[in-house]
Amino acid sequence: MTDLFRRAGCGVVAVALLTTCAPPAAEGPAPSGQAGVEPEIRVGLVTGAARIRIRGDAPLTVIGGAGDPLEGAPGSDAWTVIPEAGSVTIVGPDGWRSAPQAEVVFAPTSPGISVAVNDRPYRGRIVIRRDRTGLTAVNRVGLESYLMGVVSAEMGRRDSTEDAALAAQAVVSRTFAIRNLGKRETEGFDLYATVTDQVYGGVLSETAQSWRAVRTTTGQVVSYQGALIDAFFFSTCGGRTAAGTEVYANADRPYLRSIRDEDENGEAYCRISPRYHWREEWSGDALVATLQRTLPAILGTPASNIREVRSVRVVTRTGSDRVSRLAIDLGSSEVTVDGPGIRQVLRPSSDQLLRSSAFVLTETRTGGRLSHLVVEGTGAGHGVGFCQWGAVGRARAGQTYDQILSAYFPGTGLDRLY
């Protein structure tokens, strides 16, 4: 157990019901703390803010950059923090202003008090400091309390027949968090509170089910040969997950292999997902407009070179039948898009990523030009590792959370760190 904790370090960003990620090239430093002790995590809630509102359920302790309570600070449960001349300044509701501080900490005066950042409450302490463009707010909180605000934010509100899926998500999210401690050190925290890492909604995202899932699995992580795994997760696999190397060149892990995610009747466990089947379409002009926005950013193709589209075709597919290379004929030239870039280039009208790369194309041409493109696909997310909707389907079928985890991460086991 001690060795496992020591070997947990900076790592992969797996993402979430809506997440995208890339694995580390090598193990990073060990997390702070010692084996057997619940670690604290630093979550980046806000970056680049012009001002941040702070509110407490009760008066808060306000600590300045020197580490001591600010002298003369009035007892209050509401504050505004603003950036000034490379520092931060606190303004109280009665107009009181602090001297400039390198950073400020808002801490609850007793257990159970939450601290709200821009009206969203969080457990633990809130640290605010300057960044390049404004203010950064960081929530410093115990890992288990953090997870209570992650599980239902990631999985949604489920019923009691699906508890095993939430417990599995709790273990995956705990593994992911510990594996990534220190990952964003240059920004002053460990993880973002968004789909960039994993979704964390604080107190408002906690549910009775998320509490139960976290407490049932306290301290448990997924490991392979004595080390924490790279805990990739995503929304919906469409009946088959992707191998790690199908998406990321340096994700060659024995436990990140493609699996058939189907029940004994050959039906996908994730077929209950609202993202199981989907369809997107573009007129010829709409596709040109889309590519004029996306191709310059992804491939560096000048927007002025994208005046027409003659065809879009699949060049290669991966072992799990996802599109790995796409060719786009622009008339004067042909460009190819590989891997994760495909979902970034073929953005729907919502300008979100294409749901997945498991799709087929149907073209309509008029006068040699593409006049209508339909993309019909299955699943949502990168497809590597833990399928969240598949986990829900497996839980409904009576599988336990450890059975679910061993299905998505073959050859792994559970360990308890604390």
C-alpha positions in Angstrom: 0.0 0.0 0.0 2.8 2.4 0.9 4.5 1.8 -2.4 1.3 2.3 -4.4 0.7 5.7 -2.8 4.4 6.7 -3.4 4.1 5.9 -7.0 0.9 8.0 -7.6 1.9 11.1 -9.4 1.2 13.6 -12.1 -0.5 11.9 -14.9 -3.1 11.6 -17.5 -6.1 13.8 -17.9 -9.0 11.6 -18.5 -12.2 13.1 -18.9 -15.5 12.8 -18.1 -19.1 12.5 -19.1 -17.8 15.2 -21.4 -14.0 14.8 -21.0 -11.0 14.5 -23.3 -7.6 13.6 -22.2 -4.0 12.7 -23.0 -1.7 10.4 -21.1 1.6 11.2 -19.4 4.9 10.3 -21.0 6.2 9.1 -17.6 5.4 9.0 -14.0 5.5 12.3 -12.1 6.3 13.2 -8.6 4.6 11.6 -5.6 1.6 13.4 -4.0 2.0 15.4 -0.9 1.2 13.6 2.4 2.1 10.1 3.4 0.6 6.7 2.8 -2.5 6.1 4.9 -3.5 9.8 5.1 -6.3 11.3 3.0 -4.6 13.9 0.7 -5.8 17.4 0.1 -6.6 18.5 -3.4 -6.4 22.0 -5.0 -9.2 22.6 -7.5 -9.0 25.6 -9.8 -12.5 27.0 -9.7 -12.1 30.4 -11.5 -9.2 31.8 -13.5 -8.7 35.3 -15.1 -11.6 36.8 -13.1 -12.0 40.6 -12.8 -13.5 40.1 -9.3 -14.6 37.3 -7.1 -17.5 37.3 -4.6 -17.0 35.3 -1.4 -19.8 34.4 1.0 -20.0 32.1 4.0 -22.8 30.3 5.8 -21.3 32.2 8.8 -18.5 34.7 9.4 -15.3 33.5 7.9 -11.7 33.7 9.0 -9.7 35.8 6.5 -6.0 35.1 6.2 -3.5 37.3 4.4 -0.4 36.5 2.4 1.7 36.3 5.5 -0.3 33.4 6.8 -2.0 35.3 9.7 -5.5 36.6 10.1 -5.8 40.1 8.6 -5.7 42.7 11.3 -8.7 45.0 11.4 -10.8 42.8 9.2 -14.4 43.1 10.3 -16.4 40.0 11.0 -18.4 39.3 7.9 -19.9 36.6 5.8 -19.6 38.5 2.4 -16.6 39.9 0.6 -15.4 41.0 -2.8 -11.8 40.3 -4.0 -10.3 42.5 -6.7 -6.9 42.5 -8.4 -4.7 45.6 -7.9 -1.1 46.2 -9.0 0.0 42.6 -9.0 -1.7 41.8 -5.7 -5.2 41.2 -4.4 -7.4 43.4 -2.2 -10.4 42.5 -0.2 -13.4 44.8 0.1 -15.9 44.2 2.9 -19.6 45.0 2.7 -19.1 48.2 4.8 -16.4 49.5 2.5 -13.4 48.2 4.5 -10.4 47.5 2.3 -7.4 45.4 3.1 -3.9 46.3 2.3 -2.6 44.6 -0.9 -1.9 40.9 -0.4 0.0 38.3 -2.3 -2.9 36.0 -1.7 -5.9 35.7 0.6 -7.5 32.6 2.2 -11.1 32.4 3.3 -11.6 29.6 5.9 -14.6 28.3 7.7 -14.6 29.0 11.4 -16.1 25.6 12.2 -16.8 22.3 10.5 -19.8 22.2 8.3 -19.6 25.8 7.1 -19.2 26.2 3.3 -17.5 29.0 1.5 -19.3 30.2 -1.7 -17.4 31.5 -4.7 -19.6 33.6 -6.9 -22.6 32.1 -5.1 -21.6 28.4 -5.5 -20.7 26.8 -2.1 -17.7 24.6 -1.5 -16.3 22.7 1.4 -12.8 23.4 2.6 -10.9 26.7 2.1 -10.8 29.1 -0.7 -7.4 30.7 -1.8 -7.4 33.6 -4.1 -4.3 35.0 -5.8 -3.3 37.0 -8.9 -2.8 35.3 -12.3 -1.7 36.8 -15.6 -5.1 38.3 -16.5 -7.0 38.6 -13.2 -7.8 36.4 -10.2 -7.6 32.7 -9.6 -9.8 31.0 -7.0 -8.6 27.6 -5.7 -10.6 25.3 -3.4 -8.3 23.4 -1.0 -10.4 20.5 0.2 -10.0 16.9 1.4 -10.1 14.4 -1.4 -13.2 12.6 -0.1 -15.2 15.8 0.2 -14.0 16.7 -3.3 -15.3 13.4 -4.6 -18.8 14.0 -3.1 -19.0 17.0 -5.4 -17.7 15.0 -8.4 -19.6 11.8 -8.6 -23.1 13.0 -9.3 -21.8 16.0 -11.3 -20.2 13.3 -13.6 -22.9 10.7 -13.5 -26.1 12.6 -13.0 -28.9 11.7 -10.5 -29.4 8.0 -10.6 -31.8 5.6 -8.8 -30.8 3.0 -6.2 -30.5 0.2 -8.7 -27.5 2.1 -10.2 -25.5 2.6 -7.0 -22.7 0.3 -8.2 -22.1 2.6 -11.2 -21.7 5.6 -8.9 -19.4 3.6 -6.6 -17.3 2.7 -9.7 -17.1 6.3 -10.7 -16.0 7.3 -7.2 -13.1 4.9 -7.4 -12.2 6.0 -11.0 -12.4 9.7 -10.0 -10.3 9.1 -6.8 -7.7 7.3 -8.9 -7.7 10.1 -11.5 -7.4 12.8 -8.8 -4.5 11.2 -7.0 -2.7 10.3 -10.2 -2.9 14.0 -11.2 -1.8 15.7 -8.0 0.5 18.5 -9.0 -0.4 18.2 -12.7 -1.2 21.9 -13.0 1.4 23.1 -10.6 2.4 26.1 -12.8 -1.2 27.4 -12.5 -1.2 26.9 -8.7 -3.6 24.0 -8.4 -4.0 20.3 -9.3 -7.2 20.0 -11.4 -9.7 22.2 -13.1 -13.4 21.9 -11.9 -14.6 21.4 -15.5 -14.6 18.8 -18.2 -11.0 19.8 -18.9 -10.2 17.4 -16.0 -13.3 16.1 -14.2 -16.5 18.0 -13.3 -16.7 19.2 -9.7 -19.7 21.2 -8.6 -19.1 21.5 -4.9 -21.9 21.3 -2.4 -24.7 21.9 -4.9 -23.6 18.8 -6.8 -23.7 16.5 -3.7 -26.5 13.9 -3.5 -27.3 11.2 -1.0 -26.1 8.8 -3.7 -22.8 10.5 -4.2 -22.2 10.5 -0.4 -23.0 6.8 -0.3 -20.7 6.0 -3.3 -17.8 7.9 -1.8 -18.2 6.4 1.7 -18.7 2.9 0.4 -15.3 3.1 -1.5 -13.3 5.4 0.9 -9.7 5.4 0.0 -10.0 2.8 -2.8 -8.2 3.2 -6.1 -7.6 1.1 -9.3 -4.1 -0.3 -9.6 -2.1 -2.4 -12.0 1.1 -4.2 -10.8 1.5 -1.9 -7.8 0.9 1.5 -9.5 -2.2 3.6 -10.0 -3.7 3.3 -13.4 -4.3 6.1 -15.9 -8.0 6.4 -15.2 -9.5 7.3 -18.5 -13.3 7.7 -18.5 -15.9 9.1 -20.9 -19.7 9.1 -21.6 -20.8 6.4 -24.0 -18.8 3.7 -25.9 -21.5 2.6 -28.3 -20.9 -1.1 -27.5 -17.2 -1.3 -27.8 -14.4 0.7 -26.1 -11.3 1.9 -27.8 -7.7 0.9 -27.0 -5.6 3.6 -25.5 -3.3 3.8 -28.6 -6.3 4.3 -30.9 -6.6 7.8 -29.4 -3.2 8.6 -27.8 0.1 7.4 -29.1 1.7 7.1 -25.6 -1.3 5.3 -24.0 -0.1 1.8 -24.6 -1.3 0.2 -21.3 -2.3 -3.5 -21.0 -5.4 -2.5 -19.2 -6.4 0.1 -21.8 -7.5 -2.3 -24.5 -10.6 -2.4 -26.6 -13.4 -4.5 -25.1 -16.9 -5.5 -26.4 -19.2 -3.8 -23.9 -22.3 -6.0 -24.5 -24.5 -8.2 -22.4 -25.2 -11.9 -23.0 -27.8 -11.0 -25.7 -25.2 -9.0 -27.7 -26.8 -5.6 -26.7 -24.6 -2.7 -25.6 -24.8 -1.9 -21.9 -24.7 1.8 -22.8 -27.7 1.6 -25.2 -29.7 3.5 -22.5 -27.6 6.5 -23.1 -29.2 9.5 -24.8 -25.9 9.8 -26.7 -25.9 6.2 -27.9 -27.1 7.1 -31.5 -26.7 10.6 -33.0 -26.8 12.4 -36.3 -25.3 15.7 -37.5 -25.7 17.3 -40.9 -24.4 20.3 -42.9 -25.3 22.0 -46.1 -22.4 22.6 -48.4 -22.2 26.3 -47.4 -22.5 25.4 -43.7 -19.7 22.9 -44.0 -17.4 25.5 -45.7 -18.2 28.0 -42.9 -17.4 25.3 -40.2 -14.1 24.3 -41.8 -13.1 28.0 -42.2 -13.3 28.2 -38.4 -11.8 24.8 -37.5 -9.1 23.9 -40.1 -6.9 27.0 -39.5 -6.7 26.2 -35.8 -6.2 22.4 -36.2 -4.0 22.2 -39.4 -3.0 25.8 -40.1 -4.9 25.8 -43.4 -5.6 29.4 -44.3 -9.4 30.2 -44.2 -9.0 31.9 -47.6 -8.1 28.5 -49.1 -11.4 27.0 -48.0 -13.9 28.1 -50.6 -15.6 24.9 -51.5 -15.7 21.2 -50.3 -15.8 18.5 -53.0 -15.8 15.5 -50.7 -15.2 14.2 -47.2 -14.1 10.6 -46.9 -12.9 8.2 -44.3 -9.3 7.0 -45.1 -8.6 4.7 -42.2 -10.4 3.3 -39.1 -9.1 1.9 -35.8 -9.5 -1.6 -34.5 -12.7 -0.5 -32.7 -14.1 0.9 -36.0 -13.5 4.5 -35.1 -12.4 7.0 -37.7 -8.6 7.6 -37.4 -8.0 9.6 -40.6 -10.3 11.8 -42.6 -9.6 13.3 -46.0 -11.3 16.6 -47.1 -11.1 17.7 -50.8 -11.1 21.5 -50.9 -10.8 21.6 -54.7 -7.5 23.2 -54.9 -6.0 20.9 -52.3 -6.8 17.9 -50.1 -6.1 17.9 -46.4 -6.1 15.0 -44.0 -7.1 15.1 -40.3 -6.0 12.5 -37.8 -7.1 11.2 -34.4 -8.7 13.6 -31.9 -8.5 16.4 -34.5 -11.4 14.8 -36.4 -13.9 15.6 -33.7 -12.5 19.2 -33.5 -12.8 19.8 -37.2 -16.3 18.4 -37.8 -17.9 20.6 -35.2 -21.8 20.6 -35.2 -23.7 23.9 -35.4 -23.6 24.0 -31.5 -19.8 24.4 -32.0 -19.2 21.5 -29.5 -16.9 18.6 -30.3 -18.4 16.0 -32.6 -19.8 13.4 -30.1 -17.4 10.6 -31.1 -15.2 9.3 -33.9 -17.4 6.2 -34.4 -19.4 7.3 -37.4 -20.3 6.9 -41.0 -20.6 9.6 -43.7 -23.2 10.1 -46.3 -22.5 12.7 -49.0 -24.7 14.4 -51.6 -22.9 16.2 -54.4 -24.2 18.7 -56.9 -22.1 19.7 -59.9 -19.0 18.2 -58.4 -19.3 20.0 -55.1 -20.5 18.6 -51.8 -24.0 20.0 -51.2 -25.0 18.0 -48.1 -23.1 16.0 -45.6 -24.6 13.7 -43.0 -22.6 12.1 -40.1 -24.4 9.3 -38.2 -22.5 8.0 -35.1 -22.6 6.0 -32.0 -21.4 6.9 -28.5 -19.9 10.0 -27.0 -16.3 10.8 -25.9 -12.9 9.4 -26.7 -13.9 5.8 -25.9 -10.9 4.7 -23.8 -11.4 3.1 -20.4 -14.5 3.5 -18.2 -17.8 3.9 -20.1 -20.1 5.8 -17.7 -23.4 4.9 -19.4 -22.1 1.3 -19.8 -21.5 1.3 -16.0 -25.1 2.3 -15.4 -26.3 -0.5 -17.7 -24.0 -3.0 -15.9 -25.3 -1.8 -12.5 -28.9 -2.4 -13.7 -27.9 -5.9 -14.7 -26.7 -6.6 -11.1 -22.9 -6.2 -11.4 -21.0 -4.9 -8.4 -18.7 -1.9 -8.7 -15.5 -4.0 -8.6 -16.9 -6.2 -11.4 -17.6 -3.1 -13.4 -14.1 -1.7 -12.9 -12.4 -5.0 -13.8 -14.5 -5.2 -17.0 -13.3 -1.7 -18.2 -9.7 -2.0 -16.9 -8.9 -5.7 -17.5 -6.1 -7.1 -15.3 -6.4 -4.4 -12.7 -7.4 -4.6 -9.0 -8.6 -2.5 -6.1 -6.3 -1.1 -3.4 -7.1 1.0 -0.4 -4.7 3.9 0.2 -6.2 5.2 3.5 
